Amino acid sequence: MTHTLILLRHGQSEWNEKNLFTGWYDVTLTEKGRNEATRGGALLREAGLLPDVLHTSLLKRAIITANLALEEADRSWIPVNRSWRLNERHYGALQGKDKTQIRDEFGEEQFMVWRRSYDTPPPALADDSEFSQIGDPRYADLGDDAPRTECLKDVLERMLPYWEENIKADLAAGKTVLVTAHGNSLRALVKHLDGISDDDIAGLNIPTGIPLVYELDEDFRPTGPGKYLDPDAAAEAITAVANQGKH
Ligand SMILES: O=C(O)[C@H](O)COP(=O)(O)O
């Protein structure tokens, strides 16, 4: 028996449009992002891939994307689980900063280390920054463990327990699972599923709003590569993500 897992990055957010590092800052979708989310739902419906359960982050760009996609697929009624463990990578002191300005100020190499290295986080964000999440009630349970910055390795380590305990349990129960999350939390999950090395993961980018479907075997290993439901749009959008910050 195989399991069906659908990964969906949120549609374009207001800060994606403005080219700002976002991380845990809670911005909403643009009109384009809302349309991407609805189109994602149409792709699911057309493929006959109807989720039985949804897992999202605590950030509204993922939550709204899931709502729009599920409405389009006529699955608004499915049970929902939300966790900070699916949040975007906390982007530290880069949150709220313009990607092109950071690249110009610190150079391409440092920019890419902060953006795509596996284990080097950006500098920590000060608790009194206007872009900080310290004191946000949705993270109250984390107490002083709430991150002030994260690298992809940190994201993988905090995401994996949720994968193991929550998402796998739904897959094991025979459910088609939709995970609606973020560029870097999904990069972490794909790294784990596909066994991508710490070096090679730098080259992986996830497009907004296009469902990525995995069939998994009884050990929750992919039976083949994950498939985007609109491969041409995905290829174009992946290039756009890879080129962010370039003039
Ligand atoms: O948090 C962000 O800025 C984006 O959602 C992901 O950004 P990245 O592709 O630059 O890591």
The ligand as an ORCA input file, in Angstrom:
! r2SCAN-3c Opt
* xyz 0 1
  O      10.919     33.926      4.321
  C      11.125     34.322      3.155
  O      11.709     35.389      2.882
  C      10.672     33.473      2.007
  O       9.470     32.905      2.299
  C      11.693     32.418      1.649
  O      12.795     33.092      1.294
  P      14.107     32.460      0.609
  O      13.693     31.791     -0.661
  O      14.964     33.693      0.362
  O      14.722     31.529      1.607
*
